[in-house]
Amino acid sequence: MRKIRLGVAGASGAFGTKHLEALTQIETAEITAVMAPSQDKARDAAIAFSAAHAFDDFDRFITCDEIDAVILATPTQMHAEQGLKAMRAGKHVLIEIPMADSLADANALVAMQKQTGLIAMAGHVRRFNPSHQWINNRIRAGEISIQQMDVQTYFFRRTNMNAKGEARSWTDHLLWHHACHTIDLFQYQCGEEVSEVHAVQGPLHPELGIAMDMSIIMKTGSGKLCTLSLSFNNDGPLGTFFRYICDKGTYNARYDDLFDGHDTQIDVSDIDVSTNGIELINREFIAAILAGREPNASLVNCLPAMRVMHEIEQKMTRSPHQ
């Protein structure tokens, strides 16, 4: 059985660890290298996941001959530059969400993928979560049609900490990270691109320099709506909650759990080979490499979400009230 040799950059971070743990469950994956901000952290990750190589320098990491493909779980601001370097080095690449923090950089990544012919994917894990797959399967079968999605993305993050409770070296962003999940999912589930979008944001945090609250409204050409509320000021419950209001039924997705409109749980345990969305997205990445096909959540397939975020940013920048 052929195995894909993988390197994970950002191996000591919260999502780098999630990817490494998921890769250990995939029979066609072999973790051969890790990269972290320090050699000590890289060495610890290499020992924990039996990787032969540990790096604290991205350029040395990306030119390692024992890597076929890389997963970039690094700070958002590094994604575009590192993704371009990875493809120039002949490595297939899975870039954690968002693929870049500007439309120009996203376009550059898509252009590089087309030039190299490599497999290049964005970490839009919501496409792979079994709860959202269940909805997608029924939409594709013609059983239901979305009328509106109502989504709440709420965290309590008034300091620059990551999911492991450690200080971040970069600043998270409601639009270019958290809204990106829902903007992509809305278009993916509807099978249409957004034709109209409006957004407002609250005051910028005096130290972090980012908006702590934001509201976004989207509409597709056929009239499907999405209302998205995001906050770093919400003191529980935390996470993202999706309400699908359909022509036949209402469904509430809470990460990997799904409920109907009367709060009866729907069994999604047999939707895929795992209920771990990170594992499923990694499986798709590896399967696409082995088959030489375009993956679900390819960079070009996720580009419409980047266009919508660019439009939102431009509108909020121009507005005198933001």
N, C-alpha and C positions, 0 to 999 in steps of 0.2 A: 504494500500500500504506500503510495506516494504521500509524503508529508511536506507541508509548507513550513519553511524555517522563518520564524517571526522574531522581530525585535520590537520592544515596547519602549518608547520614549516618554518620560514622565512617570517612570515606574514606581517612584516613591509616593506619588500623589494619590488622592482618593480614587480617581477613575482609572489611573494606571494600574492600581492594585485590583480593581474590579475586572479589568480586561485580562490581567494575568491569571486571576482565579478562574475566569471563564475559559481561557485557553486550555487550562489543564483538563477540562471536560471534553475537549474536541480531539478525536482520535487522529485527525489529519493535520493537527497543529504540533509544532515543536518550537518551544521557546529557546532560542539560541543566544539572544543578547538583550540587555536592558540598558537604559540610560537614565540618569538622575542628575540633579544639580550638583551633587558632590560624589566623590568616589566612594566614600563610606556608605552613603545611601544606595548607590548603585550596587555595591558589593553585597549589601544586606538583601536587596531584592534578588540578585543573582543566586545567592545561596538559598533563599526561600523558594525559588521557582526553578532551581536546577539549570540555570542559564550558564553557558560556557563563558560568555563575555560580559563585562561590566564597563560602562563608559560614563564619563562626566562631561564629554565633549561631543556635540552633535555631529560635527564633520567627521570625526573618527568613527563614530557609531554608524553613520549612514554609508560609509565605504567598507564596512565589514563584509568580507566575502561570504560569510556563513549566514547571511540574511537574504531571504527572497522577498520579504514584505515587511512593512513597518506599520505600527499603530501609533499615532501621535496623540497622546493624552497630556499634552503640554499646555501652557498658558495660551489663551486665545490669540494674543498678539503675535505669537510665534507661528501659528498654524500655516499661514500662506508661505512664508519664507521656507519653513521646514518641508512643507509639502512639495514645493518646487524643487528643492534640493534632493528630496527623496526620489522623485521621478527622474531628475537628471542623472541620478546615480543608478537608475535602472531598477528601482524598488517599487513594487506595488504599494499603495498607501491607503490606509483608513484614517481619516482625520476626524478627531472628536468634534462635536458640534460647538460652535459653527465652523465651517471650513475656513472662514476668514472673517475679519471684522470690517470689511468694505466690499462693495460690489466690484470695484476694479480688481482687487486681489482675487476675488472668487472667479472672475472672468479669466484672469491669468492662469489660475489653477486648471480650469476647464480646457483652456488652450493647450497647456502643457500635456494634459492627459491625451488630448486628440493627437498631438504631435508624437508622443511616445508610444501610444497604444497600450499603455499599462492599465491595470485595474486600479481605479481611484474612486474612493467611496467616502461619504460623509456620515458621521455618527448619529443619524436621525433614528434613534432607538424606538421612538413611539411607533414607527411603522411595523416594528417587530414584536412589541409587547403583545402577548396573546389576547388581552382584552380588546385591543384595537384591531388585531387580526380578525377576531370574531365578527366585529362590525364590518370590516372590509370585505370579508367573505360573503356576507349577506347583501352588501351593496352590489358586489360584482355578480351575484346570482339574481339580482333584480328583485330581491325580497323586501328591501327597505330603501328609502331615499332620505337623505339628510335634508331637513328644513333649516335647522339652525344648530350650531355648536356653541355652547356656553362653557367657557373655560376659566378657571381660577388658578393662578400660579402664585402661591403665597409662602414666603419665608420670613424668618426674623433674622436679618443680617445687617445690623447697623455697624458692625466692625468687619474688617477684611479677613474673614476666616473661611476655611474650606469645609468640606463635608466631614473631614476627620477632626475638626475643631482646631486646626493648625493655622497659623498666619499664612496668608497668601502672598506671593511675590507679585501678583497682578490683581486687577480689580474686576470683579464680576459685573455683568451688565444685563439689565432686564430685557432690553431689546435684542442685542446681538447674541445673547445666549438663550435666555429663557423663553422669550417670545418666538425665537427661531423654531423651537420644537413644535409649537402650536400652528404657526403660519405654514410650515411644511405639511404637518398632519392634516390640516383643514383642506388644503389643495389636493393632497394625496387621496383622502377619503372621498372627496367630492368628484375627483377626476376632472377638475377644472382649475384654471388659474384665477387668482383674485383680480377682479376688474375695477374695484373701488375700495379704497381704504382711508380711514380717518383715525387719528390718534392724538391723545393729549398726555402730558406727563406732569407730575408734581414738581416741587422745588428740588434743586440739586443738593445733595448732602454736602455740607461745608468742608469735610475732610476727604471723603471718597470721590467727590466731583461727579457723581452719577445721580440720576433720578431714582428715588426710592419707591415711587408709585407711578403706574402707567395704565392707561386704558386704550384698547385698540378695537375698532369695528371694521370688519371686512365683508365684502359681498362678491359673489361670483357672477358670471354673465347670466346664468339661469336664475339668479335671485337667492341662492343659498347664503345664509348669514353666519358670521362667527363673531361673538362678543368675547373679548379676552381682557381679564383684569389681572394685573400683576403688582406685587408689593414685596418689599423687603422690610416693611414695618409691621407685618402681621405676626402676632405672638400666639400662634397655634389656632387650629391644627395646621400643620405644615405640609407642603407638597403641591401637586397639581391635580386638579379634579376636573374631569371632562363630562359634560352632559351632552348627549346626542339626542336632539329632538327630531324625530323622524316622522314620516307620513304614517308609519305603522309601528307605534311604540316609542318609548323613551328609554334611554340606556345611560347609566352612570359608570364611568370607568375611573377607578382609583388605583393607579399604578397597575398591578397585575390582577386586580379583582374587577369583576364586572357585575352590575346589578341592573334589573329592569326598573321601570319607573315606580314600582311599588316596593322597591328595596328587597326584592327576591334575588338571591345570588344566582348567577349563571355560571355553570361549570365550564372553564376554559382550559382545564388541565390537559385535554387531548388535542388542542389546537396545533401544537408543534412538539418537537422532541424535547423541549425544555420550557419552563415558565420564566427563565431568566433572559430578559431582553438583550442584555450585553452579550451573553453567550450566543443568542440567535443572530445578532448582527455580525459577530465574529465568524459564525458558521457560514453566513451568506458571503462574507468577504473571501474566505478560504475556498468555498465551493466555486465562486466566480473565477478565482485564479486557476483552479484545477480544470475548469471547463472552458476557460478562455472566453467567457461571456460577460456582458454588462450586468453588474449587480443591481438589485433593488437598492435605491439610495445612492446611485452613482453621483458623482459631482455634477454632471450635466443635468441629471434628473432632479437634483435639489436646487439648481440655480434659480428657479422661479421664487423660492422663498427669500433668497438673497436680494432679488429685485424688489420685492415688497418691503423688506426691511430698509433698503436704500431709500425707497419712496417715503416711508414713514420718517426716517431721519431727516430727509430734505425738508419735509413739511414742518417738522417740529423745530428745525433750525431757523426756518423762515418766519415762524409765528412769533410775534412780539410778546405773546403771553406765556411762553415757555421759560 
